[in-house]
Amino acid sequence: MSINNTRSFTIGICGGSGSGKTTLLRRISEAFKSTTPAVFSMDNYYHSIEEQHRDQNNIVNFDLPTALNEKQLTEDFHSLASGNIIEVKEYFFNAPPDKNVLLTIQPSDLLIVEGLFLFHYEGVKERLDFSVYVDVDHKTQLDRRIYRDQETRGYSREDIIYQWDNHVIPCYENYILPYKDSADFIFRNDHRSEEDFEKMLTALKEKMKA
């Protein structure tokens, strides 16, 4: 259902697993809260576990571009960016499809999207007005992933390390890192994060005025 003909200014946030994409999205949303930004998470488009690819050891690999419904994701993203209301099921890891909550996302003059394959999906990348690549060292990423997957997903440390070595790192090297230099801003999510956040906001506001 269309409610206006406004074309959203679209910010894209990409980076590896555990890089801090969601935290950065929240900070940007807070900085522009007067515009009530629309938020689009690519995580809500994961296929069911039955449809996921399994590796040579029969372990599900969620770190492939085919793990998400790219077609539906791209259609919904463009619809929202064009001023339409969309509905999407919120994804929760290992939750049955019928248990996921249906979200209604209202369009806004400012749209923020984040996801692993943000730049790899050409239909999404081409619509971005300002792109941010979140850069952080692998040790920090792995520490965050171990904490998250042990606390919220019940994985053992052994399982997490296996996925990291066999799924996460190959994903990063093949589908994320190659696009780093094409981003409008590289956000260094380390001791320089506060400095970079202010620089990023300055660059972003300039781009929005153009």
Steps between C-alpha positions, in 0.01 A plus 500: 500500500654829391471799731720755323734556210797592715828334413682408819862597554652159562796416724654153475715338769714197416772306681593154618329298770549665839637822352237718667257573214186498715654720769606754239153492348350586839744787548418647159128458567541689827697778331215548251209415730312817403441342158380167647719287270367179351721198579540205265688192625608247242504234774121476473532329163681179593357189340380225734765262629368225270590715199853585612815363340697241698876465480705184448444408866122550474516821706261777397681799352309823566790709363421480130308751284254220420408476871268797453201551272674758282205549265245578773753704696580718200135551409405601854801727534419690181135522595581650840754738348235617255260602777294184550408318820640147514435200722770247585537217750761583762768231500600323819772236486359144510142624549232317300371719212151520652645643823666800338335837557358688202651849484342796326768745390396855419695692236701809592706770336799315648545124457782304667580147383760257637617154409788272405423497128403865467755567226494153344128525415517735203130585525558640849842658443382705202232670710728622782563873534771464767683179587697418815744212541557402865861394545626315809771241569411132478580429865238749616247360255561144616479594869164669438372204302605250768320703767185542289474142379566349840259732680211518252534199269635227725798415281810343649832678458614216273200550270556876488867462407409246231248741345747786529776316315285324240209738439550848644853575379443366144180708487688809610781451251269423205191715548586786737867605498522548119252788527678686782666763285178578313322622816444873549639476854711241683403503868783371720320337789786506750665768716435744214125436488390826665722704271377309196136530603525880501683497165239268355211721616667803342546318169148363515339838564694650210379222272141552613520869409627430150 
